[in-house]
Amino acid sequence: MKPIISASILSSDFSNLADQIHQAEDAGVDWIHVDVMDGSFVPNISMGPFIVETCKRITRLPLDVHLMIEKPERHLRSFADAGASYLTVQVEASTHLNRTLEAIRELGCKPGVAINPSTNETSLSYVLDQVEMVLVMTVNPGYSGQVFIPSMVAKIARVNGMLADARSNALLQVDGGINEKTIRMAQAAGSNCFVAASAIFGNRNGIGEGVRSLRNCLDSE
């Protein structure tokens, strides 16, 4: 499959959000990534359903919504109604993870599950048959512009092996510190979906060049 690039608007210029998204879209990104933070599960506060709804009006690209919030089950319907295509929840944040993932599917979204850098990948074992995507965080979530944690390369490879053993077709996404160097490392370890924020919206030569630079680093499959 063609590798997927999901452009995280966390690093975009929100005063020109529509133009920023259109530039990324024109440059060939596949998805728009929305990071939702509650100031409790992670130390930052970011976007809510209104931003997802705004993005839905701006673009026809799939909206890849990552809920970095406590008790995500309380807010699933709001984000589904706002237009989320994928809804990813943290394994650490949902007490009844199986129920939460099933609820996401019933709302018409594709369920995803994410794990933090210090979380053992075995926590995914009992939900791989329920998800359309697994997200391996390659930084501690909360802020854009962090440095990719090198030990996560081996973790990506282990998760890739778990998906293969489970005969799962779920996407293997990575998020955190993705740039021209680390995107190659992540793909070599088995990832096929890449979230990039500052590498796209903070590229000194513009958004289009940011997307093209990342795409040129990927092997097409």
C-alpha positions in Angstrom: 0.0 0.0 0.0 1.0 3.6 -0.5 2.4 5.1 2.8 0.1 7.5 4.4 1.1 11.0 5.5 -1.2 12.6 8.1 -0.5 16.3 8.5 -0.9 17.4 12.1 -2.5 20.9 12.4 -1.0 21.2 15.9 1.9 23.1 14.3 -0.2 25.1 11.8 -1.0 28.8 11.7 -4.5 28.8 13.1 -5.1 32.4 11.9 -4.8 30.9 8.3 -6.0 27.4 9.0 -8.0 26.9 5.8 -5.1 28.1 3.6 -2.6 25.9 5.6 -4.8 22.8 5.1 -5.3 23.5 1.4 -1.6 23.9 0.9 -1.0 20.5 2.6 -3.8 19.0 0.6 -2.4 20.4 -2.7 1.1 19.0 -1.8 -0.4 15.5 -1.5 -1.0 14.7 2.2 -3.4 11.9 2.7 -5.1 12.8 6.0 -5.4 15.7 8.3 -4.5 14.9 11.9 -6.2 16.6 14.9 -4.6 16.3 18.3 -7.1 16.6 21.1 -5.6 17.3 24.6 -7.4 17.9 27.9 -4.6 19.3 30.1 -5.0 16.3 32.4 -4.0 13.1 30.5 -1.3 15.3 28.9 0.0 18.7 30.2 -1.3 20.7 27.3 -4.8 21.8 26.2 -5.6 21.9 22.5 -8.5 21.3 20.2 -12.1 20.1 20.5 -15.0 19.1 18.3 -15.4 22.6 16.9 -11.9 22.3 15.2 -12.8 18.9 13.8 -16.0 20.4 12.4 -14.1 23.3 11.0 -11.6 21.0 9.3 -14.5 19.0 7.9 -15.8 22.1 6.2 -12.3 23.0 4.8 -11.3 19.6 3.3 -12.6 16.3 2.0 -9.5 14.5 3.3 -10.1 11.9 6.1 -9.8 13.5 9.5 -7.5 11.5 11.8 -8.5 12.5 15.4 -6.3 11.4 18.3 -8.0 11.7 21.7 -5.3 12.3 24.3 -7.9 12.7 27.0 -9.1 10.9 30.1 -12.3 9.0 29.8 -12.6 9.4 26.1 -15.8 7.4 26.0 -17.6 10.6 27.3 -16.8 12.5 24.1 -16.9 10.0 21.3 -20.2 11.1 19.9 -19.2 14.7 19.8 -16.1 14.0 17.7 -18.0 11.5 15.5 -20.7 14.0 14.8 -18.1 16.7 14.1 -16.8 14.6 11.2 -13.9 12.4 12.5 -13.0 9.5 10.1 -10.6 7.8 12.5 -10.9 8.1 16.3 -7.9 6.9 18.2 -7.9 6.6 22.0 -5.0 5.9 24.4 -4.8 2.5 25.9 -3.8 4.1 29.2 -6.9 6.4 29.3 -9.8 4.0 28.8 -10.8 1.6 31.6 -13.0 -0.4 29.4 -11.0 -0.3 26.2 -12.9 -3.0 24.3 -16.2 -1.2 24.9 -14.8 2.1 23.9 -13.5 0.8 20.6 -16.8 -0.9 19.8 -18.6 2.4 20.5 -16.3 4.2 18.1 -17.2 1.7 15.3 -20.9 1.9 16.1 -20.7 5.7 15.7 -19.4 5.1 12.1 -15.7 5.9 12.7 -12.7 3.7 12.3 -11.3 2.8 15.8 -7.7 3.2 16.6 -5.6 2.6 19.7 -2.5 4.5 20.8 0.3 3.7 23.3 2.7 6.0 25.0 6.5 5.4 24.8 6.7 3.8 28.3 3.7 1.6 27.8 4.4 -2.1 27.0 3.1 -3.1 23.6 1.6 -6.3 25.1 -1.3 -4.0 26.3 -2.5 -4.2 22.7 -2.9 -7.9 22.6 -6.6 -8.2 23.4 -7.8 -5.4 21.1 -5.9 -6.0 17.8 -9.0 -7.6 16.4 -11.1 -4.5 17.0 -8.9 -1.7 15.6 -8.3 -0.3 12.2 -5.1 1.4 13.3 -2.4 1.2 16.0 -0.5 4.4 16.9 2.9 4.1 18.5 3.8 7.4 20.1 7.5 8.1 19.5 7.5 11.1 21.9 5.7 11.7 25.2 2.5 13.3 24.0 1.5 16.9 24.7 3.7 19.2 22.6 4.7 19.5 19.0 8.4 19.7 18.0 9.8 17.1 20.4 12.7 14.8 19.4 11.9 11.2 18.3 12.8 8.6 21.0 15.3 6.2 19.3 14.2 3.2 21.3 10.8 3.4 19.7 12.2 2.0 16.5 12.4 -1.5 18.1 9.0 -1.0 19.6 7.5 -0.2 16.2 9.0 -3.4 14.9 7.6 -5.5 17.8 4.1 -4.0 17.2 4.4 -4.8 13.5 5.2 -8.4 14.4 2.2 -8.5 16.7 -0.1 -7.3 13.8 1.4 -9.9 11.5 0.9 -12.7 14.0 -2.7 -11.6 14.5 -3.2 -11.4 10.8 -4.5 -7.9 11.2 -4.8 -5.4 8.4 -4.7 -2.5 10.8 -2.5 0.5 9.9 0.6 1.0 12.0 0.9 4.8 12.6 3.7 6.7 14.3 3.6 10.2 15.8 6.3 12.3 17.3 9.5 13.8 16.0 8.8 12.7 12.4 11.2 14.3 9.9 13.2 13.2 6.9 15.5 11.0 9.0 13.1 9.4 11.4 10.4 8.7 8.8 12.8 6.4 7.1 13.6 4.6 10.4 9.9 4.2 11.2 9.1 2.8 7.8 11.9 0.4 7.9 10.6 -0.9 11.3 7.2 -1.5 9.7 5.1 1.7 10.0 2.9 2.6 7.0 1.2 5.8 8.4 3.1 8.8 9.5 2.0 11.9 11.5 4.0 15.0 10.9 3.5 18.5 12.3 6.4 20.8 12.4 8.1 19.0 9.5 5.2 20.1 7.3 3.8 23.3 8.8 7.1 24.5 10.1 9.2 23.8 7.0 11.4 26.8 6.2 10.7 26.4 2.5 7.0 26.1 2.9 4.3 23.5 3.5 4.5 22.0 0.0 8.2 21.4 0.3 7.7 19.9 3.7 5.3 17.3 2.4 7.4 16.6 -0.7 10.5 16.1 1.4 8.8 13.6 3.6 7.2 11.8 0.6 10.6 11.5 -1.1 12.0 9.7 1.9 9.4 6.9 1.7 9.5 3.7 -0.3 6.3 3.2 -2.2 4.7 -0.2 -1.7 
